[in-house]
Amino acid sequence: MITLQLFSTAGCHLCDIAIERVNTLPNAAQINLQIVEIGDDDLLVEQYGIRIPVLKFPDNSELNWPFEQHDILQKTAVATEEL
């Protein structure tokens, strides 16, 4: 199981698309997606406010929007190999 964090905020339509892309991956059953609401934390707003949605991987690397399913698959394959 791989845990990914998706930095998001309420009303972000791009974030909704990013969630759908993760949830419809062929390996979605192996992914624990944690949605991180940045609006409740000034530091997170400063760090991610103009970049969301952002996917963070177990190795602390990030994918900034726009990203496609093949980008996520490539990163999750690497993360799986490292486990």
C-alpha positions as a Markdown table, in Angstrom:
| # | Residue | x | y | z |
|---|---|---|---|---|
| 1 | Met | 0.0 | 0.0 | 0.0 |
| 2 | Ile | 1.3 | 3.4 | -1.0 |
| 3 | Thr | 0.1 | 6.6 | 0.8 |
| 4 | Leu | -0.1 | 9.7 | -1.4 |
| 5 | Gln | -1.1 | 13.1 | -0.1 |
| 6 | Leu | -3.1 | 15.4 | -2.4 |
| 7 | Phe | -2.8 | 19.1 | -1.3 |
| 8 | Ser | -6.2 | 20.6 | -2.2 |
| 9 | Thr | -8.8 | 23.1 | -1.1 |
| 10 | Ala | -12.6 | 23.3 | -1.1 |
| 11 | Gly | -14.0 | 24.3 | -4.5 |
| 12 | Cys | -10.9 | 23.4 | -6.5 |
| 13 | His | -12.2 | 21.8 | -9.7 |
| 14 | Leu | -8.7 | 20.8 | -10.7 |
| 15 | Cys | -8.3 | 19.0 | -7.4 |
| 16 | Asp | -11.5 | 17.1 | -8.2 |
| 17 | Ile | -10.0 | 16.0 | -11.5 |
| 18 | Ala | -6.7 | 15.0 | -9.8 |
| 19 | Ile | -8.7 | 12.9 | -7.2 |
| 20 | Glu | -10.5 | 11.1 | -10.1 |
| 21 | Arg | -7.2 | 10.5 | -11.9 |
| 22 | Val | -5.8 | 8.8 | -8.8 |
| 23 | Asn | -9.0 | 6.8 | -8.0 |
| 24 | Thr | -9.2 | 5.4 | -11.6 |
| 25 | Leu | -5.6 | 4.2 | -11.8 |
| 26 | Pro | -5.1 | 0.5 | -12.6 |
| 27 | Asn | -3.3 | 0.2 | -9.2 |
| 28 | Ala | -5.8 | 2.4 | -7.3 |
| 29 | Ala | -6.5 | -0.4 | -4.8 |
| 30 | Gln | -2.8 | -0.2 | -3.7 |
| 31 | Ile | -3.0 | 3.6 | -3.1 |
| 32 | Asn | -4.2 | 5.3 | 0.1 |
| 33 | Leu | -5.0 | 8.8 | -1.0 |
| 34 | Gln | -5.0 | 11.4 | 1.8 |
| 35 | Ile | -6.6 | 14.7 | 1.0 |
| 36 | Val | -4.8 | 17.6 | 2.8 |
| 37 | Glu | -6.9 | 20.8 | 3.1 |
| 38 | Ile | -4.5 | 23.6 | 2.7 |
| 39 | Gly | -7.1 | 26.4 | 3.6 |
| 40 | Asp | -6.8 | 25.6 | 7.3 |
| 41 | Asp | -3.1 | 26.2 | 7.5 |
| 42 | Asp | -1.4 | 29.5 | 6.5 |
| 43 | Leu | 1.9 | 27.7 | 5.9 |
| 44 | Leu | 0.3 | 25.3 | 3.5 |
| 45 | Val | -1.5 | 28.1 | 1.7 |
| 46 | Glu | 1.9 | 29.9 | 1.3 |
| 47 | Gln | 3.6 | 26.7 | 0.1 |
| 48 | Tyr | 0.9 | 25.2 | -2.1 |
| 49 | Gly | -1.7 | 28.0 | -2.7 |
| 50 | Ile | -0.8 | 28.7 | -6.4 |
| 51 | Arg | 0.3 | 25.1 | -7.2 |
| 52 | Ile | -2.6 | 22.9 | -6.2 |
| 53 | Pro | -3.4 | 20.2 | -6.8 |
| 54 | Val | -0.1 | 18.7 | -5.8 |
| 55 | Leu | 0.5 | 15.0 | -5.2 |
| 56 | Lys | 3.2 | 14.2 | -2.6 |
| 57 | Phe | 4.8 | 10.7 | -2.7 |
| 58 | Pro | 6.4 | 8.7 | 0.2 |
| 59 | Asp | 9.9 | 9.8 | -0.9 |
| 60 | Asn | 8.7 | 13.5 | -0.4 |
| 61 | Ser | 8.8 | 14.1 | -4.2 |
| 62 | Glu | 5.9 | 16.0 | -5.6 |
| 63 | Leu | 3.9 | 16.2 | -8.9 |
| 64 | Asn | 2.5 | 19.7 | -9.6 |
| 65 | Trp | -0.5 | 20.2 | -11.7 |
| 66 | Pro | -1.0 | 19.4 | -14.6 |
| 67 | Phe | -0.2 | 15.7 | -14.3 |
| 68 | Glu | -1.6 | 12.7 | -16.1 |
| 69 | Gln | -2.3 | 9.2 | -15.0 |
| 70 | His | 0.9 | 7.9 | -16.6 |
| 71 | Asp | 2.9 | 10.4 | -14.5 |
| 72 | Ile | 1.3 | 9.0 | -11.3 |
| 73 | Leu | 1.8 | 5.4 | -12.4 |
| 74 | Gln | 5.5 | 6.1 | -13.1 |
| 75 | Lys | 6.0 | 7.6 | -9.7 |
| 76 | Thr | 4.0 | 4.9 | -7.8 |
| 77 | Ala | 6.0 | 2.2 | -9.6 |
| 78 | Val | 9.2 | 3.8 | -8.3 |
| 79 | Ala | 7.8 | 4.1 | -4.8 |
| 80 | Thr | 6.7 | 0.4 | -4.9 |
| 81 | Glu | 10.2 | -0.7 | -5.8 |
| 82 | Glu | 11.6 | 1.3 | -3.0 |
| 83 | Leu | 9.4 | -0.3 | -0.3 |
